[in-house]
Amino acid sequence: MEYEPITSDELIGRTVTIIECTDLSWVNQSGLIIDETQHTFLIETEKKQKRIAKQTATFAFEYHGKKIIVKGTRLIYRPEDRIKKTR
């Protein structure tokens, strides 16, 4: 597993795939992050928009041509603080 500086980058507008989640209906779901709060992502899939708690999932992002896996617990900051703190 590679850690890239995606944790300090803007995530709204990125496509994400949930690879692990306490809510099994979310596993292998992909969508576009359309909003982010300290504890959640609002993800738009083909069928709906749904808010998912960051701490309950592990996310896969496409980042500079690589697949990057990030545990949601590493993303639990307000977006503006996460960008500053994880650099």
Number of C-alpha atoms within 10 A of each C-alpha: 7 9 9 15 12 19 18 17 15 13 19 16 12 14 18 23 19 22 18 18 19 12 10 12 8 16 16 14 15 19 20 19 20 16 15 19 15 15 18 20 20 18 25 18 15 10 7 8 14 14 16 18 17 22 16 16 20 19 20 19 19 14 14 9 7 11 13 18 21 21 17 20 14 13 20 17 19 13 20 13 12 18 18 12 10 14 10
